[in-house]
Amino acid sequence: MLAPSCKHWQFSVHGRQLAVMEWGNPEGDPVIALHGWLDNAASFTLLAHHLPHIRLIALDLAGHGLSDHRPLGQPYYVWDNVADVQALVEHLGLDKVVLLGHSLGAGIATLFAGAFPEQVRRMILLDGLVPLDYPAEQLPELMGKALRRGARLGRRSLRPYASFEEALQARINSRWPVSREAATWLLERGLKQASDGWVWRSDIALTQPSLVRLCEAQIVAFVRRLSMPVKLIMAEQGEERPLIENLLHRVPDLEFNTLPASHHLHLEPEPARQIADWISQRLQADKEA
C-alpha cells in the first residue's frame, strides 16, 4: 500500500524542536494523534490512508522520531508531554481538538483531557487509557532502583545495525511485532545512518524507568474529569487490558470495544479499517448533533 501524501513540519517549545506529520484535508476536523513508547508519528500512516477527509496531525513526542531529545540528565516524565501537546494546540490556534492516542499516547491524552477538558471535544484511545503508575508505598524502593540504573546510563550504548534491513527484521520480530510495511514506516522516521551503521534516533534515556510516576489515586482524579465522549478500543491479543479494567467504570462517557488484534492494532489492515470507520462515524455524529 502506498503511503498517503504527508506534510512534515516542526515547531519550537522552549528552544526544542518538535516534529509533526500531517495528513488529509487541511479544512477537515483536526485530530491530534499521539503515538506509543519508542514509536513515532509514522505509527498513524495506515489510519491516515483511511481518513483522507480529516486533518490528522501526528506529533513525534520528545526524544522520539525527528523531535529533539530532552536536555541531558532531564528525565522523561509522562506529564511533560502534556505541556508539549498544549504547545502544539496553541501553535495550531485550535480551541477544541479530537485526541487520538495509542498506548503511551493514550495515557498522555487522558492527562491532557483531564487537565484541559474544555479543550477536548472527543477522545479515541487505542490499547491504552492511563499512564503506568507506582503504588505510593513502593515509590521509595522504585526510585532507588531507577536512580541506580540511571547512573549506569552514561556507560551504555546501543549496538548499531549493519544495514537498514537488519534493523527492519529486528523491529518486525520485536516484543511488539508489526508487518514489514508498518516497520518500514516506523524505521524511515526512527532510524538514521551513522558512520558505524544504522542507529535509533530515539533517546536511550527513554528506556530507563521513571524516578517518579503518578499513583492510582492521582490517575483516577484525571479519569473522572473526562467529560467528553471517550471511545476506547483494546486489542484482544494485547497485554494492556488488565491494567485498565478497574478504571473503566470511572470514565463518565465511555464507549468500549475490543478487536481481534495485537498491541499495534492501528497498524493491522482490518483493525485499522474498523478504527477508521468508527472515527469517521463519531466525527460525523458530532456535526449532526
N, C-alpha and C positions, 0 to 999 in steps of 0.2 A: 504494500500500500504506500502510495506517495504521501509524504508529509504535507499537510496543508500550508499555504502561504503564511509566513510569520514575520512580524516586525520585532526587531531587537532594539532595546534602548536601556538607558541607565539613568538613575537619579542619585543625588547626594544626600547622605544623612550624617551630619556631624563630621564631614570630611571623608566619610567612607562612601564608596560607590556600590550601589545595589543594582543588580541586573534583572531585567524583565523580558519575558517573551509575551507577545500579544498577538492573538489570532482573531479572525472573524470580522463582524460588522462594526465599524467604529461608532455607529449610531445605535447599536444594539444594547440590550441590558448589560451593564457592567458586572462581571463576575470575577472576583479576585480569588485566585487559586493558590493554595499553599501546600507544598509537597512534603513528603516524608523525610525521615532522617537519612542522610547520606545520598538522597536522590537530588534532583534539581528540577527546574521549571519544565524541562522537556518531558517530565512524567505525565503531563497533560496533553501531549501531542495527539494521542488517539481520540480522546474526548473532543479535542478541537476539530478533528476531522468530521465528527458527527454533529457539531454545534456551530455551523458557519454563520448562523443568524444572530448569535450573541457576541458580546465583546469580552473575550476570555483573556484575562490579564494574570499571568503566572509569574510569581516572584521567586528568584533564587534567594533563599534565606541566607543570612550572613554566614560566610565560611563554606558555602555550597556553590557549585556551578561557577558562574562568572562573577559572582559577588565577592567583594573584598572580605578578607578574614577580619575577625575582631583583633584588636591590638594584642601583641604577645603578652601572655600572662593573664589576660581577661577571660574568665570562664564563659562558657556558652549556656547561660541560663535561659530557660524557655520563655520567661516573661520579657526578656529583652527583645524578642521577636515581635511582641505586641507593639512596642514603640516603633519598630520598623514598618509594620503594617499600617499603623496610624500615619506615619510619614508618607507612605505610598498613597493612602486615601486622600490626604491633604494635597499631595503633589498633583493628583488627578483632578482635584477640585470637586469631589463627589460628596453629596450629602448623605446618600444611603447606598449600600452595596449589598450584593449577594456574596456570601463566602462559601467557597468550595475547598474542603481540606481533606487530605489523606494522611492517616496515621499521626505522626508528629504535627503535621499541618492542621489536622482536625483539633488537636488539643490547643494549638495556638489560636485557631478560630474561636473556640469556646472561651478562652481567656479574653480575647478581643471583644467578643459579643457580650460577655458578662460585664466588662468594664465600660463598653460603649453601646448598650442595647439600642439606643435611639439611632445609631448609625447603620444598623444591620437590618435589612429587610427580610432576609431568609438565609438559612444555612443548609448546605448539603455536605454531609460528613461521610467519609469512606473509611471503613475499618479502623475507626478511632473516634473517641469522644472527648477525652480529657488527657492532660499530660500525666506522665508517671509521677507517683507520689513517694514520699518517705514517711513511714509511720513515725509520729512525733517521738516516741520513746526510743526509736532506733537511730535517730539523727546523729547523736554524738559518735557512735561507732562507725556509721556510714561515712560521716565527714572525715574521720581519721583515716579510713581506708582510701577515700578519694584523694586526700592530701598526700598520702604515701605514693599512690600511683602517679599523681601529678608531678611529684618531684622527680620521677624517673622519665617523664615525657621528653625532656631535652636530650636524652641519650637514645631515643627511639627514632627510627626512620623506616619508611615502608620500602620494600623491595620493588624496584621498577620492573615493569613488564617489558620483555624483549620486543614485543610487537603489539599493535592495536588488536590483532586477532587473539593473542594470548589473553589480553585484558578482557576482551569480549567474552571469551569462553569462561573466564573466571566469574564474570557478572551473571552469565546465563545459568551457571551451576552453583550460585551462591546460596546462602541460607534462605533468601527470598528470591527464588528463580523467576526469571521473566523470559519472554521469547527473544529470539535473535534480533528481530526488528525493534522491539522495545529496548533491549540492551544497547543497540546501536544509537537510538535516540538519546539515551541517558549518557552514554560514553562520549558521544560527539561534543557534549557540553561539559561533561565531568572529568575528562581526561586531557592531558597535554603531553606533548613530546618534549623530553629533556635530553641532555647530552648522553645520558646513560640508559635511556629507554623511555617508556610511557609511564607517567605517574598521575595519581589522582590530584585534581585541583582542590578538593575539599581539605579543610584544615584538619590536621591529625588530632588537634585538641578536641574535635567533636567526638572522638572515640573514648574520651575519658569520662568517668562517672561524675555527676554533678556533686559539688560540695553540699549544696542545699537544694531541696525540692519542696514544693508545696505539700502540705499534709491533707488528709482526706477532708477534714472539716473546711479547710480553705477552698478546696476544689468544689465541694458541694455548694458553697456560697456563690461561686461563679455560675454553676449549672442552674441554680434556682433563678438567676437573673436572665435566663434565655427566654425573653418574652416573645421572640419571633418564631415562626414555624421552623422546625428542625427536621430534616429528612436524614435519617441515619441508616446507612447501608453497610452491613457487615458481611465479611467473606466466610462462607461455611468452612473452608479449609484454613482459615486464618487462626492466629493464636490470641487475638485481642479480645474476643467476646467475654471471657471470664473476668477481664479487668474492668469491664464497664457495666455488667449486668445489674449490679446493685445500685446503679445510678439512674437507670432508665426511668424509673417512676418519679424521679425528681425533675425531669425535663418538662416544663409546663405544656409545651405544644409539640409533641414528638410523634413522628411517623416512622416506624421501624420496619426494615426489611432485611432479609439475607439473600445472598446469591451464591450459587454453586461455583466458587472461585477461590483463588488463593489471595494472599495479602495484597498484591498489586492488582486487584480486580479491575481497576480502570485501565489497565494495560492489556487485558484479555479481550479478544474481539466481541464475543457475545455479551459478557457482563458490561463492557463499555457501551455497547449499543443500548442496553437496557437502562443504564445510568443516564445516558444522554437523553433518552426518551422521557425519563422521569423529570430531569432538569427542565426540558422543554415544556412539559405539561405543567409543572409548577409555575414557571415564569409566565406562561400564557394565562393561567388561572389568576395570577396577580393582576394582570392587565384587565381581565374581565370583571374583577371584583369591584 
